[in-house]
Amino acid sequence: MSRFISLSIALLTMLLCRTTSLSAADAVPDVGGRIEDPFSYVEQLAADVVADGELATSTPLIPTSTSIEMFKRKVHNSPEDFRCRTILGQLYLRSAKENDNLAAFEKAENVLREALKQANNYQPARIHLAIALQARHQFQESLELANEYLEAKPGDALGSATLGDAQIELGQYEAAARTYSDLKGKSTGPPVLARLAHLEELLGNSNAALAQLKQAVNLMEESGALESSQAWYQMRLGHQYFSMGELEQAEACYRKSMTLEPDYAPAMSGLAMVLAGQTQMDEAQQLALRAVELHGEPPMMAQLGDLLTLAGRRTEAMAWYDKAANAMAEEAKVAAAAHYRERALFLLDHDRELELAMELAEQDLAARPSIESEDAMAWALYKNGKPEAALRHIRLALRLGTRNALMHYHAGKIHEALGHSDEAMSQFELALEINAAFSILGSSDAKTALASLSNP
């Protein structure tokens, strides 16, 4: 899954675009010559803010950065105007999504907290604060705000989506299933289908997840949605195929995503994984490097390092690992909680700062006790020489029957360390059965470990 913006935040934004009105936060760049004076135009928009804190869908598109500057001016001139303050918070959320601007999430949170402080019963401020808090991985408070919002607006689609997303991250899967079921009764659009697919995937129902995502992709194509939005759904479908080991189908989806949006780095990164699994290493390295050049994300740097390691270019690989580690450390200064797990897994997978990785995994598990966090905790304990403790956490990670090859690989390594040869072999076999290309380095290690156990 791409780390540019969490799945839930990306889907919430898309859901906003499909409700009865379009939030000002969903303005997209570039309007050509339609607006001669954007600042004057946004001034008029500010005057037209309606009671529910949203702007009409007929509003022409304007650059988000222009909107932010004007609403900042409006808030400065009228600090008591909590409606404009709420719109500003939504715009910061939009900016964070468009530009992968982690600092904008903090700005959104601060602005929306102030709006809610000014008007405690103003529900648009409450629900958008809940969304901002999810981006900052404050899931428990987000859940509480979403529940309060739904008490005031029972059955609201955005409220249900936000609540369900928080429940997923907090490991409340049965509650999330009920929430998403209720949401499906109100909307069957692509954002809802993508949520249902994610839940099915967690429950081990890979084919059901695939069916939901195919339907979402078809609906996006039929609706004539923006190509950037279609590209996201094609990429998500590619991820699902890849997780199931269907490499040819995954490749087709990633390439379609890149056709829709040629410089789409997440799709490039996904395609690089597929090509590595198909032993097309030169093209995989080229794509991974291009993704880094376009977006410079730490996980993409690590991916490039893994590809170079597999090619025997260890010195170059170490340089990219160092860059990834430094970039993650810098991100931690702005949004540490949002990347606890990501940073922990990078350190663990590359045997770096294992004690720090343990601390990060513990913090992630405390913030969101999900099966993915249990898996990260298990891997941290294993890497720190504590396989007995790791076993309890990996069992919790696999309790839903999730068909995640990486989790089963981790389980295999833990059982191997404990001398449980038969169970270790079973876990390695299952990981490779689900997806023989699940990890650039882990897949080959699973094969080696399985061969060693089979021929002691």
Backbone torsions as a table, in degrees:
resi	resn	phi	psi	omega
1	MET	NA	138.1	179.1
2	SER	-67.8	145.0	-179.1
3	ARG	-100.2	6.5	-175.3
4	PHE	-59.4	-45.3	175.6
5	ILE	-145.9	140.2	-178.3
6	SER	-59.2	152.1	-179.9
7	LEU	-53.5	-44.4	-175.8
8	SER	-64.7	-41.4	-179.1
9	ILE	-66.4	-43.6	178.8
10	ALA	-59.8	-42.6	-178.4
11	LEU	-70.7	-36.1	178.6
12	LEU	-62.4	-41.0	179.0
13	THR	-63.0	-42.4	178.9
14	MET	-65.5	-36.9	178.1
15	LEU	-64.1	-40.0	178.2
16	LEU	-57.4	-38.6	-177.3
17	CYS	-69.8	-12.4	-174.8
18	ARG	-116.1	9.0	173.0
19	THR	-85.7	-174.5	-171.7
20	THR	-67.7	-19.0	176.7
21	SER	-139.7	158.2	-176.2
22	LEU	-102.9	121.9	179.0
23	SER	-65.0	148.9	174.0
24	ALA	-60.6	-25.1	178.6
25	ALA	-66.5	-13.6	-177.7
26	ASP	-100.3	14.7	171.5
27	ALA	-64.3	143.3	179.6
28	VAL	-119.5	156.4	-173.6
29	PRO	-64.9	159.8	166.9
30	ASP	74.3	101.7	179.3
31	VAL	-117.4	9.9	179.6
32	GLY	63.6	-134.2	-177.3
33	GLY	-100.6	15.8	-173.0
34	ARG	-72.1	-28.3	-178.4
35	ILE	-121.4	108.6	-176.3
36	GLU	-73.4	-35.4	-178.9
37	ASP	-129.1	87.9	-175.2
38	PRO	-57.6	-38.3	-177.6
39	PHE	-65.4	-40.6	176.9
40	SER	-65.9	-37.1	-179.2
41	TYR	-65.4	-45.3	-179.8
42	VAL	-66.7	-30.7	173.9
43	GLU	-56.9	-40.5	178.2
44	GLN	-69.4	-38.2	176.8
45	LEU	-58.8	-45.0	-179.5
46	ALA	-58.7	-37.3	179.3
47	ALA	-70.2	-21.7	-176.4
48	ASP	-97.0	5.3	179.8
49	VAL	-56.8	129.0	-176.5
50	VAL	-92.5	174.7	-172.0
51	ALA	-60.6	-28.9	-177.3
52	ASP	-91.3	8.6	172.7
53	GLY	78.6	22.4	-179.5
54	GLU	-131.5	163.6	179.9
55	LEU	-109.6	152.6	-174.4
56	ALA	-67.0	151.7	-179.8
57	THR	-65.4	-18.6	-179.9
58	SER	-78.5	-5.0	-179.3
59	THR	-61.1	126.0	176.0
60	PRO	-60.6	155.7	-176.5
61	LEU	-77.3	141.4	-179.3
62	ILE	-137.7	154.6	179.3
63	PRO	-64.1	137.6	-179.3
64	THR	-61.9	-41.1	-178.4
65	SER	-61.6	-38.5	176.9
66	THR	-65.2	-43.2	179.3
67	SER	-61.5	-42.7	-179.5
68	ILE	-60.4	-47.0	-177.7
69	GLU	-61.9	-40.2	-179.0
70	MET	-70.9	-42.3	179.8
71	PHE	-69.9	-29.9	172.6
72	LYS	-61.8	-40.5	179.0
73	ARG	-66.6	-40.9	178.8
74	LYS	-63.2	-42.3	179.9
75	VAL	-66.0	-38.4	178.2
76	HIS	-63.5	-42.5	-178.4
77	ASN	-76.5	-27.9	-179.9
78	SER	-132.0	72.3	-174.0
79	PRO	-61.8	-17.5	179.5
80	GLU	-85.4	-4.8	-176.5
81	ASP	-82.1	89.1	-177.2
82	PHE	-69.7	-22.8	178.1
83	ARG	-68.0	-47.5	177.8
84	CYS	-65.3	-34.1	177.7
85	ARG	-63.9	-38.4	177.9
86	THR	-66.1	-42.2	176.5
87	ILE	-60.2	-40.0	178.7
88	LEU	-62.0	-41.4	176.9
89	GLY	-61.4	-40.9	177.3
90	GLN	-64.2	-37.5	178.5
91	LEU	-65.4	-38.6	175.9
92	TYR	-63.0	-39.0	176.2
93	LEU	-61.4	-42.1	179.1
94	ARG	-64.0	-42.3	179.1
95	SER	-62.4	-40.6	178.9
96	ALA	-60.2	-41.2	-179.9
97	LYS	-68.6	-44.3	-176.0
98	GLU	-67.2	-39.2	-169.8
99	ASN	-113.2	6.7	-175.0
100	ASP	49.9	46.1	-175.1
101	ASN	-96.7	97.1	-175.8
102	LEU	-62.3	-36.3	-178.8
103	ALA	-63.8	-27.4	-179.2
104	ALA	-67.0	-28.2	176.5
105	PHE	-65.1	-40.6	178.1
106	GLU	-65.5	-41.2	177.0
107	LYS	-61.3	-42.7	178.4
108	ALA	-60.2	-46.0	-179.8
109	GLU	-58.7	-47.2	-177.1
110	ASN	-63.1	-43.8	-178.6
111	VAL	-66.0	-42.6	-177.5
112	LEU	-72.7	-32.8	174.6
113	ARG	-62.7	-40.9	179.8
114	GLU	-66.7	-40.4	177.9
115	ALA	-61.4	-42.3	-179.1
116	LEU	-70.8	-31.2	175.9
117	LYS	-66.2	-38.1	179.0
118	GLN	-71.0	-35.8	-176.8
119	ALA	-140.5	89.0	-171.1
120	ASN	-64.0	-22.1	-179.4
121	ASN	-99.6	10.6	-178.6
122	TYR	-83.8	102.2	-168.8
123	GLN	-67.7	-34.9	176.6
124	PRO	-58.7	-38.2	177.4
125	ALA	-65.4	-39.1	-177.9
126	ARG	-64.1	-47.8	-174.7
127	ILE	-72.6	-34.7	178.7
128	HIS	-74.8	-28.1	171.4
129	LEU	-65.3	-40.5	177.3
130	ALA	-59.2	-40.3	178.6
131	ILE	-66.4	-43.9	178.8
132	ALA	-61.2	-39.6	-179.2
133	LEU	-66.7	-33.5	176.2
134	GLN	-64.3	-39.9	178.7
135	ALA	-62.5	-29.6	179.2
136	ARG	-95.9	9.9	175.0
137	HIS	61.6	37.1	171.9
138	GLN	-105.5	71.4	-167.5
139	PHE	-73.4	-34.6	-177.8
140	GLN	-65.5	-45.2	177.8
141	GLU	-66.4	-36.8	177.2
142	SER	-60.3	-44.0	179.0
143	LEU	-60.7	-43.1	-179.2
144	GLU	-63.9	-41.7	178.5
145	LEU	-65.7	-40.4	179.2
146	ALA	-63.9	-39.1	177.0
147	ASN	-64.2	-42.2	178.1
148	GLU	-62.6	-41.4	179.2
149	TYR	-61.7	-43.9	-178.6
150	LEU	-70.4	-25.9	173.4
151	GLU	-64.4	-36.6	179.1
152	ALA	-81.4	-32.3	-177.2
153	LYS	-130.9	71.9	-176.1
154	PRO	-56.6	136.3	175.0
155	GLY	79.6	2.1	-179.5
156	ASP	-64.2	133.1	-174.1
157	ALA	-65.1	-44.7	-179.5
158	LEU	-64.6	-39.3	177.5
159	GLY	-63.6	-44.0	179.2
160	SER	-64.1	-41.0	179.5
161	ALA	-63.3	-44.7	-179.6
162	THR	-64.3	-42.1	178.8
163	LEU	-63.1	-48.0	-179.4
164	GLY	-60.5	-39.5	179.2
165	ASP	-63.5	-41.7	177.9
166	ALA	-64.8	-41.4	179.3
167	GLN	-62.0	-40.3	177.7
168	ILE	-59.3	-48.3	-176.8
169	GLU	-67.7	-26.1	179.6
170	LEU	-91.0	5.9	177.7
171	GLY	75.9	17.3	-179.5
172	GLN	-94.2	71.0	-168.2
173	TYR	-71.8	-37.9	178.5
174	GLU	-66.1	-42.0	177.6
175	ALA	-64.1	-41.1	179.3
176	ALA	-62.8	-39.0	178.9
177	ALA	-61.5	-41.1	178.3
178	ARG	-66.5	-41.8	-179.6
179	THR	-64.1	-45.5	-179.6
180	TYR	-67.8	-33.3	176.9
181	SER	-63.9	-41.2	176.9
182	ASP	-65.3	-39.4	179.0
183	LEU	-64.1	-40.3	179.9
184	LYS	-62.1	-30.7	177.9
185	GLY	-68.4	-16.1	-178.4
186	LYS	-106.6	-24.5	-177.9
187	SER	-152.9	139.1	176.8
188	THR	-122.4	27.1	180.0
189	GLY	-74.4	171.6	-178.4
190	PRO	-54.4	-41.6	179.6
191	PRO	-61.1	-36.5	178.5
192	VAL	-70.1	-42.3	179.0
193	LEU	-62.2	-38.2	178.5
194	ALA	-65.0	-37.4	176.5
195	ARG	-65.2	-45.7	179.0
196	LEU	-61.1	-37.6	178.5
197	ALA	-64.0	-41.7	179.8
198	HIS	-62.1	-42.7	179.1
199	LEU	-65.0	-43.8	178.6
200	GLU	-60.8	-39.4	179.2
201	GLU	-62.5	-43.5	178.5
202	LEU	-62.5	-34.8	-178.5
203	LEU	-82.2	1.9	177.9
204	GLY	86.8	9.4	-178.6
205	ASN	-97.6	71.0	-172.9
206	SER	-62.0	-42.1	-178.7
207	ASN	-66.1	-37.6	177.0
208	ALA	-65.5	-40.2	177.2
209	ALA	-61.8	-42.7	179.6
210	LEU	-61.6	-42.3	-179.5
211	ALA	-62.9	-41.7	179.4
212	GLN	-62.4	-43.0	-177.6
213	LEU	-70.6	-36.2	175.6
214	LYS	-61.2	-42.5	178.8
215	GLN	-63.1	-40.8	179.3
216	ALA	-62.9	-42.9	178.6
217	VAL	-62.2	-43.8	179.9
218	ASN	-62.5	-41.7	179.2
219	LEU	-64.2	-39.2	178.5
220	MET	-63.2	-42.6	-180.0
221	GLU	-65.7	-43.3	-178.7
222	GLU	-66.0	-31.5	-177.0
223	SER	-79.1	-13.1	-177.1
224	GLY	69.1	33.4	-178.3
225	ALA	-63.5	164.4	177.3
226	LEU	-53.2	141.7	-177.5
227	GLU	-61.7	-31.9	178.4
228	SER	-64.0	-37.7	177.8
229	SER	-70.5	-41.5	176.7
230	GLN	-61.8	-36.9	179.8
231	ALA	-61.9	-39.0	179.2
232	TRP	-62.4	-44.5	-178.4
233	TYR	-68.6	-37.6	176.1
234	GLN	-63.2	-40.5	177.7
235	MET	-63.3	-43.5	-179.8
236	ARG	-62.4	-39.7	176.4
237	LEU	-64.4	-38.9	176.5
238	GLY	-60.6	-42.4	177.4
239	HIS	-59.0	-40.8	-178.7
240	GLN	-65.8	-45.6	177.4
241	TYR	-60.0	-42.9	-178.8
242	PHE	-62.5	-42.5	-179.1
243	SER	-62.1	-23.2	179.5
244	MET	-94.9	2.5	179.6
245	GLY	78.0	12.6	179.6
246	GLU	-90.6	79.7	-169.3
247	LEU	-69.1	-39.0	-179.1
248	GLU	-64.1	-43.5	178.3
249	GLN	-66.6	-39.3	177.8
250	ALA	-62.0	-43.7	179.2
251	GLU	-58.9	-43.9	-179.7
252	ALA	-61.2	-40.6	-179.6
253	CYS	-67.5	-44.0	179.9
254	TYR	-63.7	-40.4	179.5
255	ARG	-68.0	-36.8	176.8
256	LYS	-64.8	-40.4	177.7
257	SER	-60.2	-41.6	180.0
258	MET	-72.7	-24.9	173.7
259	THR	-69.3	-40.5	178.7
260	LEU	-68.8	-37.6	-179.9
261	GLU	-139.3	91.7	-169.2
262	PRO	-55.2	-34.1	-177.9
263	ASP	-101.8	34.4	-175.7
264	TYR	-83.4	98.2	-173.9
265	ALA	-60.4	-40.7	178.8
266	PRO	-59.1	-38.1	178.2
267	ALA	-68.4	-37.2	176.7
268	MET	-61.8	-43.5	179.7
269	SER	-62.9	-41.6	177.1
270	GLY	-63.5	-43.1	-179.9
271	LEU	-65.1	-35.4	177.4
272	ALA	-60.6	-38.8	177.0
273	MET	-63.0	-44.0	179.5
274	VAL	-61.9	-47.5	-177.7
275	LEU	-64.5	-34.9	175.7
276	ALA	-63.3	-40.2	177.8
277	GLY	-66.0	-23.8	178.1
278	GLN	-96.0	10.3	-179.4
279	THR	58.5	27.2	173.3
280	GLN	-94.1	71.6	-166.5
281	MET	-70.7	-36.9	-178.1
282	ASP	-62.8	-48.6	179.9
283	GLU	-67.0	-35.8	177.6
284	ALA	-60.5	-44.9	179.2
285	GLN	-64.5	-41.1	179.8
286	GLN	-62.4	-42.8	179.5
287	LEU	-66.9	-42.6	179.7
288	ALA	-62.9	-40.8	178.1
289	LEU	-65.2	-41.9	178.8
290	ARG	-62.7	-40.5	178.2
291	ALA	-61.8	-41.7	178.0
292	VAL	-64.3	-42.6	-179.5
293	GLU	-63.1	-36.3	-177.9
294	LEU	-76.7	-38.7	-171.9
295	HIS	-126.3	-23.7	174.5
296	GLY	63.8	28.7	-178.4
297	GLU	-76.9	139.0	-179.9
298	PRO	-54.1	-43.6	179.0
299	PRO	-62.2	-30.2	177.5
300	MET	-71.5	-35.4	174.6
301	MET	-62.9	-42.6	178.9
302	ALA	-64.4	-39.8	178.1
303	GLN	-60.7	-44.4	178.3
304	LEU	-61.9	-41.1	176.7
305	GLY	-60.2	-40.5	178.9
306	ASP	-63.7	-41.6	179.5
307	LEU	-64.2	-39.6	178.7
308	LEU	-69.4	-36.7	175.7
309	THR	-60.6	-46.0	-179.6
310	LEU	-62.4	-29.9	179.7
311	ALA	-85.1	0.9	179.4
312	GLY	82.1	10.6	-179.1
313	ARG	-97.2	67.6	-169.5
314	ARG	-64.0	-41.4	-178.2
315	THR	-61.8	-45.3	177.9
316	GLU	-64.6	-39.3	179.6
317	ALA	-61.4	-44.1	-179.4
318	MET	-62.0	-35.6	178.5
319	ALA	-63.3	-40.4	178.9
320	TRP	-72.0	-35.8	175.6
321	TYR	-62.3	-40.8	178.7
322	ASP	-63.0	-41.7	178.2
323	LYS	-62.9	-42.0	179.0
324	ALA	-63.3	-44.9	-179.6
325	ALA	-61.9	-43.4	-179.8
326	ASN	-66.5	-40.3	179.5
327	ALA	-65.7	-39.5	178.0
328	MET	-66.0	-38.2	177.5
329	ALA	-63.9	-37.7	177.4
330	GLU	-67.4	-42.9	178.5
331	GLU	-60.8	-33.8	-178.1
332	ALA	-62.6	-24.5	178.7
333	LYS	-70.2	-24.8	-177.2
334	VAL	-102.2	-43.2	-173.6
335	ALA	-146.7	64.9	-175.5
336	ALA	-59.7	-47.8	-174.8
337	ALA	-60.4	-31.6	-177.3
338	ALA	-69.9	-14.1	-175.0
339	HIS	-132.5	19.9	178.2
340	TYR	-53.7	-53.1	-174.7
341	ARG	-67.3	-44.1	-178.6
342	GLU	-59.2	-46.4	-179.2
343	ARG	-67.7	-41.4	179.6
344	ALA	-59.8	-46.9	-177.6
345	LEU	-65.6	-36.7	176.4
346	PHE	-61.2	-48.2	-179.7
347	LEU	-62.5	-42.6	-178.9
348	LEU	-66.3	-44.0	-177.6
349	ASP	-65.6	-23.8	-176.2
350	HIS	-116.8	17.1	174.6
351	ASP	51.4	50.9	177.6
352	ARG	-120.4	138.0	172.4
353	GLU	40.5	59.8	-172.1
354	LEU	-64.6	-33.2	178.1
355	GLU	-68.1	-40.9	175.5
356	LEU	-62.3	-41.7	178.8
357	ALA	-59.7	-39.1	177.6
358	MET	-62.1	-44.5	179.5
359	GLU	-61.6	-42.3	179.9
360	LEU	-65.5	-41.2	178.6
361	ALA	-63.9	-39.3	178.0
362	GLU	-63.7	-42.3	179.7
363	GLN	-66.1	-39.3	179.1
364	ASP	-64.9	-43.2	-179.8
365	LEU	-64.5	-36.9	178.0
366	ALA	-66.8	-36.5	-177.1
367	ALA	-78.1	-34.2	-178.1
368	ARG	-149.5	90.4	-176.3
369	PRO	-73.5	63.1	-179.2
370	SER	-96.6	173.4	179.7
371	ILE	-66.8	-32.6	177.7
372	GLU	-65.7	-37.2	177.7
373	SER	-69.5	-36.8	176.0
374	GLU	-63.0	-39.4	177.9
375	ASP	-63.1	-45.9	179.0
376	ALA	-61.9	-39.0	178.6
377	MET	-65.3	-42.2	178.3
378	ALA	-60.9	-44.1	-178.9
379	TRP	-65.4	-38.1	178.4
380	ALA	-65.1	-43.3	179.2
381	LEU	-65.0	-41.9	177.6
382	TYR	-60.0	-48.5	-177.3
383	LYS	-66.3	-24.7	177.8
384	ASN	-93.7	16.7	173.5
385	GLY	76.6	29.7	-179.2
386	LYS	-127.3	65.1	-175.1
387	PRO	-66.4	-29.5	179.3
388	GLU	-62.8	-46.2	177.6
389	ALA	-67.8	-34.8	-179.9
390	ALA	-62.6	-35.3	-176.6
391	LEU	-60.1	-40.2	179.7
392	ARG	-62.7	-40.9	-177.4
393	HIS	-73.7	-36.6	-179.8
394	ILE	-70.2	-30.4	174.9
395	ARG	-66.1	-38.0	175.7
396	LEU	-66.1	-37.3	179.8
397	ALA	-63.8	-33.1	-175.3
398	LEU	-98.3	9.1	-171.1
399	ARG	-66.3	-22.0	-178.4
400	LEU	-88.5	-7.2	-175.7
401	GLY	83.2	20.9	-179.9
402	THR	-59.6	131.8	178.5
403	ARG	-93.7	75.8	-178.8
404	ASN	-114.8	111.4	-174.0
405	ALA	-60.0	-39.1	-178.3
406	LEU	-64.8	-41.0	177.7
407	MET	-61.8	-41.5	-179.8
408	HIS	-69.5	-33.1	173.6
409	TYR	-62.1	-45.9	177.5
410	HIS	-59.3	-42.7	178.1
411	ALA	-60.5	-40.9	178.8
412	GLY	-61.4	-44.0	-180.0
413	LYS	-64.5	-38.6	179.5
414	ILE	-66.2	-46.7	178.7
415	HIS	-64.2	-37.4	177.8
416	GLU	-61.4	-43.0	179.7
417	ALA	-64.8	-28.0	-179.3
418	LEU	-88.5	-1.0	180.0
419	GLY	81.1	14.9	178.9
420	HIS	-89.2	74.9	-170.5
421	SER	-60.2	-45.7	-177.4
422	ASP	-63.6	-44.7	-179.8
423	GLU	-67.8	-37.6	177.7
424	ALA	-61.1	-45.9	178.7
425	MET	-60.8	-41.8	-179.8
426	SER	-61.6	-41.5	-179.0
427	GLN	-69.8	-41.1	177.6
428	PHE	-63.9	-42.4	179.0
429	GLU	-61.8	-41.4	-179.6
430	LEU	-67.5	-41.1	178.4
431	ALA	-58.0	-46.2	-177.8
432	LEU	-73.6	-28.1	175.7
433	GLU	-68.5	-41.3	-179.4
434	ILE	-66.2	-47.3	-178.9
435	ASN	-160.7	103.3	-177.3
436	ALA	-68.2	-10.0	179.9
437	ALA	-117.5	32.2	-171.0
438	PHE	-64.1	-24.4	-177.7
439	SER	-149.4	141.0	-178.1
440	ILE	-59.7	-43.7	-179.9
441	LEU	-101.2	-35.1	-176.3
442	GLY	-67.0	-34.0	-178.2
443	SER	-62.0	-46.0	-179.7
444	SER	-67.8	-34.3	177.8
445	ASP	-66.3	-39.6	177.8
446	ALA	-61.8	-41.8	179.3
447	LYS	-65.1	-41.8	179.1
448	THR	-64.6	-44.7	-179.4
449	ALA	-64.4	-39.9	179.8
450	LEU	-65.1	-41.0	178.8
451	ALA	-65.3	-39.2	-179.7
452	SER	-66.0	-41.8	180.0
453	LEU	-70.9	-32.2	-179.1
454	SER	-72.8	-25.8	-178.2
455	ASN	-130.2	69.3	-175.5
456	PRO	-64.6	NA	NA
